[in-house]
Structures are given as C-alpha cells and as structure tokens.
Amino acid sequence: MAFSKGHRLPLILFLLLCVNVLLAPAVQAAIPGTESRFSAYTITLLGLVTLCLCVYLFVVIFQPERF
C-alpha cells in the first residue's frame, strides 16, 4: 500500500490519535488522585509526540543522507 507524501500526514495523525485512545485509560489509571479525562489524553498525546520526535531525530542523526 503506497501512499504519496501528501497523504502520509493525515494517516500518521489518525494512527497517533487511535493509539492515544488506547493508551489514555492506562495513563488515567496510573495518575494518582482525580485527574480529568482531558488531562489523561493530553499527557498521553504529549508522550506519543515526544516518542515520535525521538525516533525521528535518531533516524536523522544516523542516516543523514536520506534527508
């Protein structure tokens, strides 16, 4: 399944949001006290974005000829 560069971003955002929906309840259960569901989703999304940025930077550092 080949996607053009213009269609990759919406697909990546959709997959990121799907993973966020799956991980947010676990984050909400791990947070002590009573945090709102919005806070759990926000913390999970922040963690996923940080992980994606780390992977991207790792690839850029070790394969600079691709960029």
Distance bins in CASP14 RR format, pairs under 12 A and 6 or more apart:
PFRMAT RR
TARGET T0000
AUTHOR 0000-0000-0000
RMODE 2
METHOD distances of the structure
MODEL  1
1 7 0 0 0 0 0 1 0 0 0 0 0
1 8 0 0 0 0 0 1 0 0 0 0 0
1 11 0 0 0 0 1 0 0 0 0 0 0
2 8 0 0 0 0 0 1 0 0 0 0 0
2 11 0 0 0 0 0 1 0 0 0 0 0
3 9 0 0 0 0 1 0 0 0 0 0 0
3 10 0 0 0 0 1 0 0 0 0 0 0
3 11 1 0 0 1 0 0 0 0 0 0 0
3 12 0 0 0 0 1 0 0 0 0 0 0
3 14 0 0 0 0 0 1 0 0 0 0 0
3 15 0 0 0 0 0 1 0 0 0 0 0
4 10 0 0 0 0 0 1 0 0 0 0 0
4 11 0 0 0 0 0 1 0 0 0 0 0
5 11 0 0 0 0 0 1 0 0 0 0 0
5 12 0 0 0 0 0 1 0 0 0 0 0
6 12 0 0 0 0 0 1 0 0 0 0 0
6 13 0 0 0 0 0 1 0 0 0 0 0
7 13 0 0 0 0 0 1 0 0 0 0 0
7 14 0 0 0 0 0 1 0 0 0 0 0
8 14 0 0 0 0 0 1 0 0 0 0 0
8 15 0 0 0 0 0 1 0 0 0 0 0
9 15 0 0 0 0 0 1 0 0 0 0 0
9 16 0 0 0 0 0 1 0 0 0 0 0
10 16 0 0 0 0 0 1 0 0 0 0 0
10 17 0 0 0 0 0 1 0 0 0 0 0
11 17 0 0 0 0 0 1 0 0 0 0 0
11 18 0 0 0 0 0 1 0 0 0 0 0
12 18 0 0 0 0 0 1 0 0 0 0 0
12 19 0 0 0 0 0 1 0 0 0 0 0
12 48 0 0 0 0 0 1 0 0 0 0 0
12 49 0 0 0 0 0 1 0 0 0 0 0
12 52 0 0 0 0 1 0 0 0 0 0 0
12 55 0 0 0 0 0 1 0 0 0 0 0
12 56 0 0 0 0 0 1 0 0 0 0 0
13 19 0 0 0 0 0 1 0 0 0 0 0
13 20 0 0 0 0 0 1 0 0 0 0 0
13 45 0 0 0 0 0 1 0 0 0 0 0
13 48 0 0 0 0 0 1 0 0 0 0 0
13 49 0 0 0 0 0 1 0 0 0 0 0
13 52 0 0 0 0 0 1 0 0 0 0 0
14 20 0 0 0 0 0 1 0 0 0 0 0
14 21 0 0 0 0 0 1 0 0 0 0 0
15 21 0 0 0 0 0 1 0 0 0 0 0
15 22 0 0 0 0 0 1 0 0 0 0 0
15 48 0 0 0 0 1 0 0 0 0 0 0
15 52 0 0 0 0 0 1 0 0 0 0 0
16 22 0 0 0 0 0 1 0 0 0 0 0
16 23 0 0 0 0 0 1 0 0 0 0 0
16 41 0 0 0 0 0 1 0 0 0 0 0
16 44 0 0 0 0 0 1 0 0 0 0 0
16 45 1 0 0 1 0 0 0 0 0 0 0
16 46 0 0 0 0 0 1 0 0 0 0 0
16 47 0 0 0 0 0 1 0 0 0 0 0
16 48 1 0 1 0 0 0 0 0 0 0 0
16 49 1 0 0 1 0 0 0 0 0 0 0
16 50 0 0 0 0 0 1 0 0 0 0 0
16 51 0 0 0 0 0 1 0 0 0 0 0
16 52 1 0 0 1 0 0 0 0 0 0 0
16 53 0 0 0 0 0 1 0 0 0 0 0
17 23 0 0 0 0 0 1 0 0 0 0 0
17 24 0 0 0 0 0 1 0 0 0 0 0
17 41 0 0 0 0 1 0 0 0 0 0 0
17 44 0 0 0 0 0 1 0 0 0 0 0
17 45 0 0 0 0 1 0 0 0 0 0 0
17 48 0 0 0 0 1 0 0 0 0 0 0
17 49 0 0 0 0 0 1 0 0 0 0 0
18 24 0 0 0 0 0 1 0 0 0 0 0
18 44 0 0 0 0 0 1 0 0 0 0 0
18 45 0 0 0 0 0 1 0 0 0 0 0
18 48 0 0 0 0 0 1 0 0 0 0 0
19 26 0 0 0 0 0 1 0 0 0 0 0
19 27 0 0 0 0 0 1 0 0 0 0 0
19 41 0 0 0 0 0 1 0 0 0 0 0
19 44 0 0 0 0 1 0 0 0 0 0 0
19 45 0 0 0 0 1 0 0 0 0 0 0
19 47 0 0 0 0 0 1 0 0 0 0 0
19 48 1 0 0 1 0 0 0 0 0 0 0
19 49 0 0 0 0 0 1 0 0 0 0 0
19 51 0 0 0 0 1 0 0 0 0 0 0
19 52 0 0 0 0 0 1 0 0 0 0 0
20 26 0 0 0 0 0 1 0 0 0 0 0
20 27 0 0 0 0 1 0 0 0 0 0 0
20 28 0 0 0 0 0 1 0 0 0 0 0
20 37 0 0 0 0 0 1 0 0 0 0 0
20 40 0 0 0 0 1 0 0 0 0 0 0
20 41 1 0 0 1 0 0 0 0 0 0 0
20 42 0 0 0 0 1 0 0 0 0 0 0
20 43 0 0 0 0 0 1 0 0 0 0 0
20 44 1 0 1 0 0 0 0 0 0 0 0
20 45 1 0 1 0 0 0 0 0 0 0 0
20 46 0 0 0 0 1 0 0 0 0 0 0
20 47 0 0 0 0 1 0 0 0 0 0 0
20 48 1 0 0 1 0 0 0 0 0 0 0
20 49 0 0 0 0 1 0 0 0 0 0 0
20 51 0 0 0 0 0 1 0 0 0 0 0
20 52 0 0 0 0 0 1 0 0 0 0 0
21 27 0 0 0 0 0 1 0 0 0 0 0
21 28 0 0 0 0 0 1 0 0 0 0 0
21 37 0 0 0 0 0 1 0 0 0 0 0
21 40 0 0 0 0 0 1 0 0 0 0 0
21 41 0 0 0 0 1 0 0 0 0 0 0
21 44 0 0 0 0 1 0 0 0 0 0 0
21 45 0 0 0 0 0 1 0 0 0 0 0
21 48 0 0 0 0 0 1 0 0 0 0 0
22 41 0 0 0 0 0 1 0 0 0 0 0
22 44 0 0 0 0 1 0 0 0 0 0 0
22 48 0 0 0 0 0 1 0 0 0 0 0
23 29 0 0 0 0 0 1 0 0 0 0 0
23 30 0 0 0 0 0 1 0 0 0 0 0
23 40 0 0 0 0 1 0 0 0 0 0 0
23 41 0 0 0 0 1 0 0 0 0 0 0
23 43 0 0 0 0 1 0 0 0 0 0 0
23 44 1 0 1 0 0 0 0 0 0 0 0
23 45 0 0 0 0 1 0 0 0 0 0 0
23 46 0 0 0 0 0 1 0 0 0 0 0
23 47 0 0 0 0 1 0 0 0 0 0 0
23 48 1 0 0 1 0 0 0 0 0 0 0
23 51 0 0 0 0 0 1 0 0 0 0 0
24 30 0 0 0 0 0 1 0 0 0 0 0
24 31 0 0 0 0 0 1 0 0 0 0 0
24 35 0 0 0 0 0 1 0 0 0 0 0
24 36 0 0 0 0 0 1 0 0 0 0 0
24 37 1 0 0 1 0 0 0 0 0 0 0
24 38 0 0 0 0 1 0 0 0 0 0 0
24 39 0 0 0 0 1 0 0 0 0 0 0
24 40 1 0 1 0 0 0 0 0 0 0 0
24 41 1 0 1 0 0 0 0 0 0 0 0
24 42 0 0 0 0 1 0 0 0 0 0 0
24 43 0 0 0 0 1 0 0 0 0 0 0
24 44 1 0 1 0 0 0 0 0 0 0 0
24 45 0 0 0 0 1 0 0 0 0 0 0
24 46 0 0 0 0 0 1 0 0 0 0 0
24 47 0 0 0 0 0 1 0 0 0 0 0
24 48 0 0 0 0 0 1 0 0 0 0 0
25 31 0 0 0 0 0 1 0 0 0 0 0
25 35 0 0 0 0 0 1 0 0 0 0 0
25 37 0 0 0 0 1 0 0 0 0 0 0
25 40 1 0 0 1 0 0 0 0 0 0 0
25 41 0 0 0 0 1 0 0 0 0 0 0
25 43 0 0 0 0 0 1 0 0 0 0 0
25 44 0 0 0 0 1 0 0 0 0 0 0
26 40 0 0 0 0 1 0 0 0 0 0 0
26 41 0 0 0 0 0 1 0 0 0 0 0
26 43 0 0 0 0 0 1 0 0 0 0 0
26 44 0 0 0 0 1 0 0 0 0 0 0
27 35 0 0 0 0 1 0 0 0 0 0 0
27 36 0 0 0 0 0 1 0 0 0 0 0
27 37 0 0 0 0 0 1 0 0 0 0 0
27 38 0 0 0 0 0 1 0 0 0 0 0
27 39 0 0 0 0 1 0 0 0 0 0 0
27 40 1 0 1 0 0 0 0 0 0 0 0
27 41 0 0 0 0 1 0 0 0 0 0 0
27 42 0 0 0 0 1 0 0 0 0 0 0
27 43 1 0 1 0 0 0 0 0 0 0 0
27 44 1 0 1 0 0 0 0 0 0 0 0
27 45 0 0 0 0 1 0 0 0 0 0 0
27 46 0 0 0 0 1 0 0 0 0 0 0
27 47 0 0 0 0 1 0 0 0 0 0 0
27 48 0 0 0 0 0 1 0 0 0 0 0
28 34 0 0 0 0 1 0 0 0 0 0 0
28 35 1 0 0 1 0 0 0 0 0 0 0
28 36 0 0 0 0 1 0 0 0 0 0 0
28 37 1 0 0 1 0 0 0 0 0 0 0
28 38 0 0 0 0 0 1 0 0 0 0 0
28 39 1 0 0 1 0 0 0 0 0 0 0
28 40 1 1 0 0 0 0 0 0 0 0 0
28 41 0 0 0 0 1 0 0 0 0 0 0
28 42 0 0 0 0 0 1 0 0 0 0 0
28 43 0 0 0 0 1 0 0 0 0 0 0
28 44 0 0 0 0 1 0 0 0 0 0 0
29 35 0 0 0 0 0 1 0 0 0 0 0
29 37 0 0 0 0 0 1 0 0 0 0 0
29 40 0 0 0 0 1 0 0 0 0 0 0
29 44 0 0 0 0 0 1 0 0 0 0 0
30 40 0 0 0 0 1 0 0 0 0 0 0
30 43 0 0 0 0 1 0 0 0 0 0 0
30 44 0 0 0 0 0 1 0 0 0 0 0
31 37 0 0 0 0 0 1 0 0 0 0 0
31 39 1 0 0 1 0 0 0 0 0 0 0
31 40 1 0 0 1 0 0 0 0 0 0 0
31 41 0 0 0 0 0 1 0 0 0 0 0
31 42 0 0 0 0 0 1 0 0 0 0 0
31 43 1 0 0 1 0 0 0 0 0 0 0
31 44 0 0 0 0 0 1 0 0 0 0 0
33 39 0 0 0 0 0 1 0 0 0 0 0
33 40 0 0 0 0 0 1 0 0 0 0 0
34 40 0 0 0 0 0 1 0 0 0 0 0
35 41 0 0 0 0 0 1 0 0 0 0 0
35 42 0 0 0 0 1 0 0 0 0 0 0
35 43 0 0 0 0 1 0 0 0 0 0 0
35 44 0 0 0 0 0 1 0 0 0 0 0
36 42 0 0 0 0 1 0 0 0 0 0 0
36 43 0 0 0 0 0 1 0 0 0 0 0
37 43 0 0 0 0 0 1 0 0 0 0 0
37 44 0 0 0 0 0 1 0 0 0 0 0
38 44 0 0 0 0 0 1 0 0 0 0 0
38 45 0 0 0 0 0 1 0 0 0 0 0
39 45 0 0 0 0 0 1 0 0 0 0 0
39 46 0 0 0 0 0 1 0 0 0 0 0
40 46 0 0 0 0 0 1 0 0 0 0 0
40 47 0 0 0 0 0 1 0 0 0 0 0
41 47 0 0 0 0 0 1 0 0 0 0 0
41 48 0 0 0 0 0 1 0 0 0 0 0
42 48 0 0 0 0 0 1 0 0 0 0 0
42 49 0 0 0 0 0 1 0 0 0 0 0
43 49 0 0 0 0 0 1 0 0 0 0 0
43 50 0 0 0 0 0 1 0 0 0 0 0
44 50 0 0 0 0 0 1 0 0 0 0 0
44 51 0 0 0 0 0 1 0 0 0 0 0
45 51 0 0 0 0 0 1 0 0 0 0 0
45 52 0 0 0 0 0 1 0 0 0 0 0
46 52 0 0 0 0 0 1 0 0 0 0 0
46 53 0 0 0 0 0 1 0 0 0 0 0
47 53 0 0 0 0 1 0 0 0 0 0 0
47 54 0 0 0 0 1 0 0 0 0 0 0
48 54 0 0 0 0 0 1 0 0 0 0 0
48 55 0 0 0 0 0 1 0 0 0 0 0
49 55 0 0 0 0 0 1 0 0 0 0 0
49 56 0 0 0 0 0 1 0 0 0 0 0
50 56 0 0 0 0 0 1 0 0 0 0 0
50 57 0 0 0 0 0 1 0 0 0 0 0
51 57 0 0 0 0 0 1 0 0 0 0 0
51 58 0 0 0 0 0 1 0 0 0 0 0
52 58 0 0 0 0 0 1 0 0 0 0 0
52 59 0 0 0 0 0 1 0 0 0 0 0
53 59 0 0 0 0 0 1 0 0 0 0 0
53 60 0 0 0 0 0 1 0 0 0 0 0
54 60 0 0 0 0 0 1 0 0 0 0 0
54 61 0 0 0 0 0 1 0 0 0 0 0
55 61 0 0 0 0 0 1 0 0 0 0 0
55 62 0 0 0 0 0 1 0 0 0 0 0
55 63 0 0 0 0 0 1 0 0 0 0 0
56 62 0 0 0 0 0 1 0 0 0 0 0
56 63 0 0 0 0 0 1 0 0 0 0 0
56 66 0 0 0 0 0 1 0 0 0 0 0
56 67 0 0 0 0 1 0 0 0 0 0 0
57 63 0 0 0 0 0 1 0 0 0 0 0
57 64 0 0 0 0 0 1 0 0 0 0 0
57 67 0 0 0 0 0 1 0 0 0 0 0
58 64 0 0 0 0 0 1 0 0 0 0 0
59 65 0 0 0 0 0 1 0 0 0 0 0
59 66 1 0 0 1 0 0 0 0 0 0 0
59 67 0 0 0 0 1 0 0 0 0 0 0
60 66 0 0 0 0 1 0 0 0 0 0 0
60 67 1 0 1 0 0 0 0 0 0 0 0
61 67 0 0 0 0 0 1 0 0 0 0 0
END
